[in-house]
Amino acid sequence: MQKLIVGNLKMNMESVSQRDTYCKELKEEFADLKTEHVIALCPPTVYLEHFTRIFSKMPVNIGAQDCFWELYGSYTGNTSPKTIKSLGAEMVIVGHSERRKYNHETNEDIAQKVAILLRTELMPIICVGYMESDDEMDSVRKQVEIIVQNFTTDDMENLVFAYEPVWAIGSGKTPTTDEIHTMIMFIRSIVSATHGKEVAENVAILYGGSVVAENVTEVCTNAYADGVLVGRASLSPHKFAQIARMLK
Ligand code: 13P
């Protein structure tokens, strides 16, 4: 089954020369890679144009790591989804726990971003899993509910959830296969309550948090994730390509 493998490059490749080395190595790694899966990379916003141009002839989709909830106007420092779209990107990560933490983004902010992304025909990848309280289930439930209750059944086909337990990000630790599967089923049950069983079975749910080549098969096959959101390992073109190679 086709999976979605997304690299979140975060605020890295700080200089143009680092960016160019990365792109060169990635092109080499992916030149002979045959995969039925969808590969995507989300570079820093200022590099979006470069990435869409460099990878235009390769099966690598490009996405942004965030956007604003309006299309234009006096919003200093923010990026319009329309700009992201016109640069050739196809998806945008929203609600990452690092944005919730450092930029104080709320569930309401994230719902607004999802609305504008759907209008702009960009696919939102909605991160859930940040522990606002001690109860992770409760936190995930609130984060998912605001989306499912504010968007239509048709919208559910055009968005993706990514379950990212905050403690697993960058720690080298992952939940057990059963724990990931339980959370994926929990998210499906929330979708089902509003949109029905069929929609819930089809909504794409990724897993993110210390994904590497060694655990990607377990995550996608035994925990039934529809793909992965990769942080650190995507900073190495070789490791990122290995993740794609592991998935048969
Ligand atoms: P790591 O893969 O570095 O744990 O990061 C996961 C992540 O935050 C992806 O969005």
Boltz pocket constraint, residues with backbone or C-beta under 6 A from the ligand:
constraints:
  - pocket:
      binder: B
      contacts: [[A, 8], [A, 96], [A, 164], [A, 168], [A, 169], [A, 170], [A, 171], [A, 172], [A, 208], [A, 209], [A, 210], [A, 211], [A, 229], [A, 230], [A, 231], [A, 232], [A, 233]]
      max_distance: 6.0
